[in-house]
């Protein structure tokens, strides 16, 4: 079966749905804003959202708008996947390590 895709370049988000609407997936980028060593907070809380996986790139320094990782979410529909991705992303913060 073919899939429908949607992307929002400004938010770093993308979604895919099965042609028959029976399954969905979503991904969101995680970016940093300061030039320093990163500290990732809320990863356990984000991973507690069903169907979510977090992928960190292992970069040692934050820079303005540098992509530090992404998360993926699966759901029964693309809407559910996007809701899960949004919830998981809201639980993660990337801050300067102290």
C-alpha positions as a LaTeX table, in Angstrom:
\begin{tabular}{lrrr}
\hline
Residue & $x$ (\AA) & $y$ (\AA) & $z$ (\AA) \\
\hline
Unk1 & 0.00 & 0.00 & 0.00 \\
Unk2 & 1.10 & 3.54 & $-0.67$ \\
Unk3 & 1.52 & 6.10 & 2.07 \\
Unk4 & 0.63 & 9.77 & 2.38 \\
Unk5 & 3.26 & 12.09 & 3.84 \\
Unk6 & 3.25 & 15.59 & 5.27 \\
Unk7 & 6.13 & 17.72 & 6.48 \\
Unk8 & 6.46 & 21.01 & 8.32 \\
Unk9 & 10.00 & 22.23 & 7.64 \\
Unk10 & 9.78 & 25.15 & 10.08 \\
Unk11 & 8.90 & 22.90 & 13.00 \\
Unk12 & 11.14 & 20.03 & 11.91 \\
Unk13 & 8.17 & 17.66 & 11.95 \\
Unk14 & 6.97 & 15.03 & 9.51 \\
Unk15 & 4.12 & 12.54 & 9.45 \\
Unk16 & 3.27 & 9.45 & 7.42 \\
Unk17 & $-0.06$ & 7.66 & 7.17 \\
Unk18 & $-1.00$ & 4.38 & 5.54 \\
Unk19 & $-3.17$ & 4.91 & 2.47 \\
Unk20 & $-6.12$ & 3.27 & 4.22 \\
Unk21 & $-5.62$ & 5.38 & 7.38 \\
Unk22 & $-5.00$ & 2.37 & 9.64 \\
Unk23 & $-1.58$ & 3.42 & 10.94 \\
Unk24 & 0.52 & 6.52 & 11.35 \\
Unk25 & 3.98 & 7.69 & 12.31 \\
Unk26 & 5.47 & 11.08 & 13.18 \\
Unk27 & 8.95 & 12.49 & 13.76 \\
Unk28 & 10.18 & 15.75 & 15.27 \\
Unk29 & 13.64 & 17.30 & 15.33 \\
Unk30 & 15.22 & 18.50 & 18.57 \\
Unk31 & 17.47 & 21.54 & 18.32 \\
Unk32 & 19.68 & 23.40 & 20.76 \\
Unk33 & 20.17 & 27.15 & 21.09 \\
Unk34 & 23.34 & 27.87 & 23.11 \\
Unk35 & 26.98 & 27.16 & 22.33 \\
Unk36 & 27.97 & 24.84 & 25.19 \\
Unk37 & 27.82 & 21.21 & 26.34 \\
Unk38 & 24.23 & 19.86 & 26.26 \\
Unk39 & 22.22 & 18.45 & 29.14 \\
Unk40 & 19.15 & 16.46 & 28.07 \\
Unk41 & 16.21 & 16.61 & 30.47 \\
Unk42 & 12.91 & 14.76 & 30.39 \\
Unk43 & 14.06 & 11.79 & 28.32 \\
Unk44 & 12.50 & 9.22 & 30.66 \\
Unk45 & 9.22 & 11.14 & 30.65 \\
Unk46 & 9.24 & 11.33 & 26.85 \\
Unk47 & 9.99 & 7.62 & 26.52 \\
Unk48 & 7.00 & 6.90 & 28.78 \\
Unk49 & 4.68 & 8.02 & 25.95 \\
Unk50 & 3.49 & 4.85 & 24.14 \\
Unk51 & 5.06 & 4.26 & 20.72 \\
Unk52 & 7.82 & 6.87 & 21.16 \\
Unk53 & 11.54 & 6.42 & 20.54 \\
Unk54 & 14.22 & 9.09 & 21.00 \\
Unk55 & 17.39 & 9.25 & 18.89 \\
Unk56 & 20.22 & 11.50 & 20.14 \\
Unk57 & 23.06 & 12.30 & 17.73 \\
Unk58 & 25.81 & 12.41 & 20.37 \\
Unk59 & 26.97 & 15.92 & 19.52 \\
Unk60 & 29.11 & 17.38 & 22.29 \\
Unk61 & 28.24 & 21.03 & 21.76 \\
Unk62 & 24.99 & 22.97 & 21.43 \\
Unk63 & 24.89 & 25.69 & 18.78 \\
Unk64 & 22.08 & 27.92 & 17.62 \\
Unk65 & 19.43 & 25.76 & 15.93 \\
Unk66 & 21.76 & 22.75 & 15.62 \\
Unk67 & 19.85 & 19.47 & 15.41 \\
Unk68 & 20.75 & 17.39 & 18.44 \\
Unk69 & 18.42 & 14.48 & 17.79 \\
Unk70 & 14.90 & 13.51 & 16.84 \\
Unk71 & 12.04 & 11.46 & 18.16 \\
Unk72 & 9.64 & 9.15 & 16.39 \\
Unk73 & 6.12 & 8.20 & 17.42 \\
Unk74 & 3.77 & 5.52 & 16.16 \\
Unk75 & 0.01 & 5.52 & 16.51 \\
Unk76 & $-3.14$ & 3.91 & 15.18 \\
Unk77 & $-3.61$ & 7.03 & 13.01 \\
Unk78 & $-1.33$ & 9.82 & 11.87 \\
Unk79 & $-3.22$ & 12.18 & 14.19 \\
Unk80 & $-2.49$ & 9.93 & 17.18 \\
Unk81 & 1.16 & 9.65 & 16.14 \\
Unk82 & 1.45 & 13.45 & 15.89 \\
Unk83 & $-0.20$ & 13.89 & 19.31 \\
Unk84 & 2.23 & 11.43 & 20.84 \\
Unk85 & 5.20 & 13.12 & 19.15 \\
Unk86 & 4.03 & 16.54 & 20.38 \\
Unk87 & 3.55 & 15.26 & 23.93 \\
Unk88 & 6.94 & 13.54 & 24.02 \\
Unk89 & 8.71 & 16.60 & 22.56 \\
Unk90 & 7.07 & 18.86 & 25.14 \\
Unk91 & 8.67 & 16.75 & 27.88 \\
Unk92 & 12.25 & 17.11 & 26.58 \\
Unk93 & 14.47 & 20.12 & 27.09 \\
Unk94 & 18.06 & 20.61 & 25.99 \\
Unk95 & 19.86 & 23.04 & 28.26 \\
Unk96 & 23.47 & 24.07 & 28.95 \\
Unk97 & 25.25 & 21.58 & 31.19 \\
Unk98 & 26.28 & 23.16 & 34.50 \\
\hline
\end{tabular}
